[in-house]
């Protein structure tokens, strides 16, 4: 074998073995079981009116007393502005020509790159569903000019080696490190090593995808909150426009879960699904086992499976998602969630081709670049019909 090594062929198996975590659950369920996806979007905003105050010209009177002073209901216009998401790729002319013709090539370079980018974009979009438009990937408790340390190793779930990020100061706007590549990730210690930046990482500094600060979609962490202006409506002026939050650091219990469901029902909502981290799903499973309850997963609307949480209004599926933050269980009314998009992921082709020649200040190259784009935003018509348990002890 040693003597003929130079003339032996390498034979590649046809199937590509992916080594990355690529599961996508939440956005698929939202697309299938909620109001779904609409392509009816405007050039600037999608606006819808919401009622934030009743007519309280109501009262009881004695005979011949003045009637209640007439009042009016109060309305507010919510505005959903689309966010602009992109994914770019580049291949040389040689790769495009040779890889597509070599009969021994185990995967076409073009197909592999395009399909891989699409999968990566969908995976990142599912991650954005749980966050805020700030785009925080991980938050530090300490660090140096080359490391970021997080107290919760599980909170590094959104980071991958090779990812290009910005390191943002705790003030939320100052960029301490721009276009920094992640070199290693230690999940056991919660430590990330990256290319050196000039300023040491401090408490509450955080990472975002490069140049994406404040530009991502509005996710559950922003929608299911008791504060903060969302879709142009400020809950400080209209308290009805808030989510329901139980932030007590404690173990999961059915009492705590039903209290949240009742809080949402009290405000006119109807919970249709619970989304949680893997650790919270394990905690719920253990809770059922301890009480000798039926713990087989059930198949719910849209073909999704999950453990059932029983209420007097029927069973609610508890669906685990890798992209959900640790220690959280979201109670969502999918009938009040909608994905607004101009269209699904598509190539930028206004130049007449999906691929454009690479031209920079250094010259023209035998290489071609393509970009996938999606103009979209996640919206809700009733912020108070969703809730979340945070700081849940995971199993």
C-alpha positions as CSV (number, residue, x, y, z in Angstrom):
1,X,0.0,0.0,0.0
2,X,2.8,2.4,0.8
3,X,4.5,1.8,-2.6
4,X,1.3,2.5,-4.6
5,X,-0.1,5.3,-2.4
6,X,0.7,7.9,-5.1
7,X,-1.5,6.3,-7.7
8,X,-4.5,5.3,-5.6
9,X,-7.7,7.3,-6.0
10,X,-9.7,8.8,-3.1
11,X,-13.3,7.7,-3.2
12,X,-15.8,10.1,-1.6
13,X,-19.1,8.9,-0.2
14,X,-22.0,10.7,-1.7
15,X,-23.6,11.9,1.6
16,X,-22.2,14.9,3.4
17,X,-22.0,14.2,7.2
18,X,-23.1,17.5,9.0
19,X,-21.4,18.0,12.3
20,X,-23.4,21.1,13.3
21,X,-26.5,21.6,15.4
22,X,-29.1,22.5,12.8
23,X,-32.5,21.8,14.4
24,X,-35.2,24.4,13.6
25,X,-38.5,24.1,15.5
26,X,-40.1,27.3,16.7
27,X,-40.3,29.3,13.5
28,X,-41.6,26.2,11.6
29,X,-44.4,25.8,14.2
30,X,-45.3,29.5,14.1
31,X,-45.5,29.4,10.3
32,X,-47.8,26.3,10.3
33,X,-50.1,26.9,13.3
34,X,-50.3,30.6,13.9
35,X,-51.8,33.3,11.7
36,X,-48.8,32.3,9.7
37,X,-46.9,34.3,7.1
38,X,-48.2,37.3,5.2
39,X,-46.6,38.9,2.1
40,X,-48.9,41.9,2.4
41,X,-46.2,44.3,3.6
42,X,-45.8,48.0,2.8
43,X,-42.8,49.9,1.6
44,X,-42.3,51.4,5.1
45,X,-44.6,50.0,7.7
46,X,-47.3,47.4,8.2
47,X,-49.8,49.3,10.5
48,X,-52.7,47.8,12.5
49,X,-54.9,49.5,15.1
50,X,-55.1,48.2,18.6
51,X,-57.6,49.1,21.3
52,X,-55.8,50.1,24.5
53,X,-58.6,51.6,26.6
54,X,-62.3,51.0,27.0
55,X,-65.1,53.6,27.0
56,X,-65.6,54.1,30.7
57,X,-68.6,56.4,30.5
58,X,-70.3,53.9,32.7
59,X,-71.9,54.1,36.2
60,X,-75.0,53.6,38.4
61,X,-77.3,56.5,39.3
62,X,-80.2,57.4,41.6
63,X,-83.4,58.7,40.1
64,X,-83.1,62.0,38.3
65,X,-79.3,62.2,38.7
66,X,-76.9,63.3,35.9
67,X,-75.9,60.5,33.6
68,X,-72.3,59.3,33.3
69,X,-70.0,61.7,31.4
70,X,-69.6,60.4,27.9
71,X,-66.2,58.9,27.2
72,X,-64.5,57.3,24.2
73,X,-62.4,54.2,23.6
74,X,-58.7,54.8,23.0
75,X,-56.9,53.3,20.0
76,X,-53.2,53.3,19.1
77,X,-51.7,52.4,15.7
78,X,-49.0,49.7,16.0
79,X,-46.4,49.8,13.2
80,X,-44.3,46.8,12.1
81,X,-41.2,47.9,10.2
82,X,-39.4,45.1,8.3
83,X,-35.8,44.1,9.1
84,X,-33.3,43.3,6.4
85,X,-31.4,40.0,6.7
86,X,-28.7,38.8,4.4
87,X,-26.3,35.9,3.8
88,X,-23.4,36.1,1.4
89,X,-21.2,33.5,-0.3
90,X,-18.2,33.5,-2.7
91,X,-16.8,30.8,-5.0
92,X,-13.9,31.0,-7.4
93,X,-14.3,30.4,-11.1
94,X,-12.2,27.3,-10.8
95,X,-14.3,25.8,-8.2
96,X,-17.5,26.5,-10.1
97,X,-16.1,25.0,-13.3
98,X,-14.2,22.0,-12.0
99,X,-16.2,20.8,-9.0
100,X,-19.4,20.6,-11.0
101,X,-17.8,18.4,-13.7
102,X,-15.7,16.0,-11.6
103,X,-17.6,12.7,-11.4
104,X,-15.8,11.8,-8.2
105,X,-16.9,15.0,-6.4
106,X,-19.0,13.9,-3.4
107,X,-21.1,17.1,-3.5
108,X,-21.3,19.9,-6.0
109,X,-19.5,22.9,-4.5
110,X,-22.2,25.2,-5.7
111,X,-25.1,23.2,-4.3
112,X,-23.3,22.5,-1.1
113,X,-22.5,26.2,-0.6
114,X,-26.0,27.4,-1.5
115,X,-27.8,24.8,0.6
116,X,-25.5,25.2,3.5
117,X,-26.0,29.0,3.5
118,X,-29.8,28.6,3.4
119,X,-29.7,26.2,6.3
120,X,-27.5,28.6,8.3
121,X,-29.8,31.5,7.6
122,X,-32.9,29.5,8.8
123,X,-31.0,28.4,11.9
124,X,-30.0,31.9,12.7
125,X,-33.5,33.2,12.1
126,X,-34.8,30.6,14.6
127,X,-32.3,31.9,17.1
128,X,-33.5,35.5,16.5
129,X,-37.1,34.5,17.3
130,X,-36.0,34.1,21.0
131,X,-34.0,37.3,21.3
132,X,-34.3,41.0,20.9
133,X,-33.5,43.2,17.9
134,X,-30.2,44.0,19.7
135,X,-28.9,40.6,18.6
136,X,-27.1,39.5,21.8
137,X,-25.4,36.1,21.4
138,X,-23.6,35.9,24.8
139,X,-23.0,38.2,27.8
140,X,-19.8,38.3,29.8
141,X,-19.1,38.3,33.6
142,X,-15.4,38.8,33.0
143,X,-12.7,38.5,30.3
144,X,-9.6,39.8,28.7
145,X,-8.6,41.2,25.4
146,X,-8.9,37.7,23.9
147,X,-11.6,35.9,26.0
148,X,-15.2,36.3,27.1
149,X,-16.3,34.3,30.1
150,X,-20.0,33.6,30.8
151,X,-21.3,32.2,34.1
152,X,-23.8,30.0,32.3
153,X,-22.0,27.7,29.9
154,X,-25.3,26.8,28.2
155,X,-25.7,30.4,27.2
156,X,-22.9,30.0,24.7
157,X,-25.3,27.9,22.6
158,X,-25.5,30.6,19.9
159,X,-21.7,30.8,19.3
160,X,-19.7,28.7,16.9
161,X,-16.0,28.6,16.0
162,X,-15.3,30.7,12.9
163,X,-18.2,33.1,13.6
164,X,-17.4,36.8,13.0
165,X,-18.7,39.0,15.8
166,X,-18.5,42.4,17.4
167,X,-17.7,42.7,21.1
168,X,-20.0,45.5,22.5
169,X,-19.4,47.5,25.6
170,X,-22.0,47.2,28.4
171,X,-23.3,50.6,27.4
172,X,-24.9,48.9,24.5
173,X,-23.5,51.1,21.8
174,X,-19.7,51.2,22.0
175,X,-17.9,48.6,19.9
176,X,-14.8,47.4,21.7
177,X,-13.9,44.9,19.1
178,X,-15.2,44.8,15.5
179,X,-15.2,41.8,13.0
180,X,-13.6,39.5,15.6
181,X,-13.3,35.8,14.8
182,X,-14.1,33.2,17.4
183,X,-11.2,30.8,17.7
184,X,-12.3,28.3,20.4
185,X,-15.3,27.7,22.6
186,X,-15.1,25.8,25.9
187,X,-18.6,24.8,26.9
188,X,-17.6,23.3,30.2
189,X,-16.1,26.6,31.5
190,X,-18.2,29.0,29.4
191,X,-15.1,30.6,27.9
192,X,-14.8,31.9,24.4
193,X,-11.4,32.8,22.9
194,X,-11.2,35.2,20.0
195,X,-8.7,37.3,18.1
196,X,-7.3,40.1,20.3
197,X,-9.2,43.4,20.8
198,X,-7.8,46.5,22.3
199,X,-10.2,46.7,25.3
200,X,-10.6,44.0,27.9
201,X,-14.0,42.4,28.2
202,X,-15.8,43.5,31.3
203,X,-19.0,42.6,33.1
204,X,-22.1,42.8,30.9
205,X,-20.1,43.3,27.7
206,X,-21.7,41.1,25.0
207,X,-21.3,39.7,21.5
208,X,-23.4,40.2,18.4
209,X,-22.9,39.2,14.8
210,X,-20.7,41.6,13.0
211,X,-22.4,44.9,12.1
212,X,-25.8,43.6,13.3
213,X,-26.2,45.5,16.5
214,X,-29.9,46.6,16.8
215,X,-30.8,45.4,13.4
216,X,-32.3,41.9,14.0
217,X,-36.0,41.0,14.2
218,X,-38.1,41.6,17.3
219,X,-38.1,38.3,19.2
220,X,-39.8,36.7,22.2
221,X,-37.5,38.4,24.7
222,X,-38.7,41.7,23.5
223,X,-42.3,40.9,22.9
224,X,-42.9,39.0,26.2
225,X,-41.7,41.7,28.4
226,X,-43.2,44.1,30.9
227,X,-41.4,47.2,29.6
228,X,-40.0,48.7,26.4
229,X,-41.7,50.2,23.3
230,X,-42.6,47.6,20.8
231,X,-44.1,48.3,17.3
232,X,-44.4,52.0,18.2
233,X,-46.5,51.4,21.3
234,X,-45.1,52.4,24.7
235,X,-46.5,50.4,27.7
236,X,-45.6,53.3,30.0
237,X,-48.5,55.2,28.4
238,X,-50.6,52.1,27.7
239,X,-50.1,49.5,30.4
240,X,-52.3,46.9,28.6
241,X,-49.4,46.6,26.0
242,X,-47.2,44.4,28.1
243,X,-46.3,40.7,28.3
244,X,-46.6,38.5,31.4
245,X,-43.4,37.7,33.2
246,X,-42.6,35.5,36.2
247,X,-38.9,36.1,36.9
248,X,-38.7,34.2,40.3
249,X,-35.6,32.0,40.5
250,X,-37.2,28.7,41.5
251,X,-37.9,25.1,40.5
252,X,-40.6,24.4,37.9
253,X,-44.0,23.4,39.3
254,X,-47.4,22.9,37.7
255,X,-48.7,25.5,40.1
256,X,-46.3,28.1,38.6
257,X,-47.3,27.0,35.1
258,X,-51.0,27.2,35.6
259,X,-50.6,30.6,37.3
260,X,-49.0,32.0,34.2
261,X,-51.7,30.5,32.0
262,X,-54.4,32.0,34.2
263,X,-52.6,35.4,34.1
264,X,-52.7,35.3,30.3
265,X,-56.4,34.2,30.3
266,X,-57.2,37.0,32.7
267,X,-55.9,39.5,30.1
268,X,-57.9,38.0,27.3
269,X,-55.3,35.6,25.9
270,X,-55.3,31.9,25.0
271,X,-52.1,29.9,25.3
272,X,-51.6,27.5,22.4
273,X,-48.0,26.3,23.0
274,X,-45.1,26.4,25.4
275,X,-41.6,26.8,24.1
276,X,-38.7,25.9,26.4
277,X,-35.0,25.0,26.7
278,X,-33.9,21.4,26.8
279,X,-33.1,21.7,30.5
280,X,-36.6,23.0,31.3
281,X,-38.1,20.2,29.2
282,X,-36.1,17.8,31.4
283,X,-37.3,19.5,34.5
284,X,-40.9,19.2,33.4
285,X,-40.5,15.5,32.5
286,X,-39.0,14.8,35.9
287,X,-41.9,16.6,37.5
288,X,-44.4,14.4,35.7
289,X,-42.4,11.2,36.5
290,X,-42.3,12.2,40.3
291,X,-46.1,12.5,40.2
292,X,-46.4,9.2,38.2
293,X,-48.1,11.0,35.4
294,X,-48.3,9.9,31.7
295,X,-45.1,11.2,30.1
296,X,-45.2,10.0,26.5
297,X,-44.9,12.7,24.0
298,X,-48.1,13.6,22.0
299,X,-48.5,14.7,18.4
300,X,-50.2,18.1,18.1
301,X,-51.4,20.4,15.3
302,X,-48.8,20.8,12.5
303,X,-47.2,17.5,13.2
304,X,-45.2,18.7,16.2
305,X,-44.5,16.5,19.2
306,X,-44.1,17.5,22.8
307,X,-45.1,16.8,26.4
308,X,-48.6,17.9,27.2
309,X,-49.5,20.4,29.9
310,X,-53.1,19.8,30.9
311,X,-55.4,22.8,31.7
312,X,-59.1,23.1,32.0
313,X,-59.1,24.5,28.5
314,X,-57.3,21.5,27.1
315,X,-53.8,20.2,26.6
316,X,-50.9,22.6,25.7
317,X,-47.9,21.2,24.0
318,X,-44.6,21.9,25.7
319,X,-42.1,22.0,22.9
320,X,-38.3,22.0,23.6
321,X,-36.0,24.0,21.3
322,X,-32.3,24.2,21.4
323,X,-32.4,27.9,20.6
324,X,-34.5,28.8,23.6
325,X,-32.5,30.5,26.3
326,X,-31.6,28.4,29.4
327,X,-34.1,28.5,32.2
328,X,-37.0,29.8,30.2
329,X,-40.5,28.6,29.4
330,X,-42.5,30.8,27.0
331,X,-46.3,30.5,26.9
332,X,-47.3,31.8,23.4
333,X,-50.7,32.5,21.8
334,X,-49.8,31.6,18.2
335,X,-53.1,33.1,17.0
336,X,-51.6,36.5,17.8
337,X,-48.2,35.9,16.2
338,X,-47.5,36.7,12.6
339,X,-44.4,36.6,10.4
340,X,-44.4,39.6,8.0
341,X,-42.1,39.1,5.0
342,X,-41.8,40.5,1.5
343,X,-40.9,37.0,0.4
344,X,-39.0,34.0,1.6
345,X,-35.2,33.8,1.3
346,X,-34.2,34.7,-2.3
347,X,-31.2,35.7,-4.3
348,X,-30.4,39.4,-4.9
349,X,-30.7,39.3,-8.7
350,X,-31.5,42.9,-9.8
351,X,-28.2,42.9,-11.8
352,X,-29.7,40.1,-14.0
353,X,-27.8,37.2,-12.3
354,X,-27.6,35.5,-9.0
355,X,-23.8,35.7,-9.2
356,X,-21.7,38.8,-9.6
357,X,-18.0,39.0,-10.4
358,X,-15.9,40.0,-7.4
359,X,-14.5,43.5,-8.0
360,X,-12.6,45.3,-5.2
361,X,-10.1,48.2,-5.0
362,X,-7.4,45.5,-5.5
363,X,-8.8,44.6,-8.9
364,X,-11.1,42.1,-10.7
365,X,-11.0,38.5,-9.6
366,X,-11.9,35.1,-11.1
367,X,-14.4,34.7,-8.3
368,X,-18.2,35.2,-8.0
369,X,-20.3,36.4,-5.1
370,X,-24.0,35.8,-4.3
371,X,-26.3,37.1,-1.6
372,X,-29.5,35.7,-0.2
373,X,-31.9,38.3,1.3
374,X,-35.1,38.3,3.3
375,X,-37.1,41.4,4.4
376,X,-39.2,40.4,7.4
377,X,-40.3,41.0,10.9
378,X,-42.0,39.0,13.7
379,X,-45.1,40.7,14.9
380,X,-47.8,40.3,17.5
381,X,-51.3,41.8,17.7
382,X,-51.7,41.3,21.4
383,X,-48.5,41.5,23.5
384,X,-50.5,40.7,26.7
385,X,-51.5,37.3,25.4
386,X,-48.0,35.8,25.8
387,X,-46.0,35.0,29.0
388,X,-42.7,33.6,30.2
389,X,-41.2,31.9,33.2
390,X,-37.5,32.9,33.6
391,X,-34.8,31.6,36.0
392,X,-36.4,28.2,36.0
393,X,-34.1,25.6,37.6
394,X,-33.0,23.2,34.8
395,X,-32.6,19.5,35.2
